[in-house]
């Protein structure tokens, strides 16, 4: 196929020059510059929704150090000929990303930030001898580049570099800042009484941003991206003509992520249109403003897999790109009691929730409304109705991919909260062959978890694995044994005994008994006990589940 798609490509020039498929979002440039008069624009979107690539598009379009006509050829922006003549490659551009300025402690994160600024300076090191540059600025620039600048010079670094570029080119500078809130998000997460991280980082980021964007005569305009909008008074105090567009806003809502038509076009180009329904089920479902949006990171990853294997199955590509611990933190908050809302969401329903899109990281966890707001802004939730106001919003889980993250969180919560004595009683009942007791305990454990009616076999499998892991036994899950793979193998090496567990999901309560028998038969027919040499007691355990009910059957033979 004459089709190329690259995973993780966020450099627009490299993407276009390599012939990779590009979903044309360049109209945003015209709409932003021609239709607004924003001095500073902040776009907030979840991770992996194309923010970095969009800033790279802007950097290539505006930067006078580049000749970009070729890579924009045929794209939507080129329809505006007068606009392109006025703006394409006509301004100095400073593009900086803070996404790597995170660490366990402030000093390391601050060093990373200093290195990011030093690397920016190195790009312009050949220009520093220009006679038009103020010599005091030149000396500060060198200290920035060689990592010898003072804290005050670091906080004023972007303005210093912009003043130098303006001196050289005789024009104000377009400033692009990507992932501006990553250092603060990381600092907030790691902040403790022994590690007072957040306020130090807030002071640094506030200094950098305020000097760069407030009353800066060398600024043509600025564009910032991030996950959350940090309250203006916290960072952007005094910045005039400041505009912010979040997932709640109508303006620019279609430019981050893929529309349904755009996904269909990609699938047609890749000759994979038969996967339309699967991609919709897994990666669609977001509503930004009034636009229906797919997660672009997931679509590109899955189509890349489909390009290699037509039968590739969808999977969760997004879960490791964001801080999923926030869900577990939320559900563990006993003062909020959100279990009922989680149950509604896990069962495909919606909840009504007050939402704000202006937060500060040091108060994110101070109220339930704030935490639901974070989940919405970070992509774990989406609006259920595109026409809703910004005050109170109907929320739902967007798709199967995010649903799986919620399921994993429920399992993790169960592992942490399950009563140890109850688990011991369960394991003892299995060793002793007490089917009735094991059935009662497992059903009781299910009732103690968050209700979720659309249980599937993988959920029950993970639930049981969570019961047994960390209880002093060797636990294997889906390892090769005999002719197939038992769901769970529990080994007590010290006492030379083992339990082989096979699970089934029943379609109705009356089928529990029959499905238990099927599980037992599978253990025997597939010879799962082979390879357990030296174990004196091997117990086969068939467990059938229907919603929050379980049925256990056991058989035991000598090893």
Secondary structure, 3 states (H helix, E strand, C coil): CCCCCCCCCCCHHHHHHCCCCCCCCCHHHHHHHHHCCCCEEEEECCCCCCHHHHHHHHHHHHECCCCCHHHHCCCHHHHCHHHHHHHCCCEEEEEEECCCCCCCCHHHHHHHHHHHHHHHHHHCHHHCCCCCCCHHHHHHHHHHHCCCCCHHHHHCHHHHHHHHHHHHHCCCEEEEEECCCHHHHHHHHHCCCCCCCHHHHHHHHHHHHHHHHCCCCCEEEEEEEECCCECHHHHCCCCCCEEEECCCCCCCCCCCCECHHHHHHHHHHCCCHHHHHHHHHHHCCEEECCEEEECHHHHHHHHHHHHHCCCCCCCCCCHHHCCCHHHHHHHCCCCCCCHHHHHHHHCCCCEEEECCCCECHHHCCCCHHHHHHHHHHCCCCEECCCCCCCCEEEEECCCHHHHHHHHHHHHHHHHHHCCHHHHHHHHHHHHHCCHHHHHHHHHHHHHHCCCCCCCCHHHHHHHHHHHHCCCCCEEEECCEECCEECCEEEEECCCCEEEEEEEEECCCHHHHHHHHHHHHHHHHHCCCCCCCCCCCEEEEEEEEEECCEEEEEEEEEEC
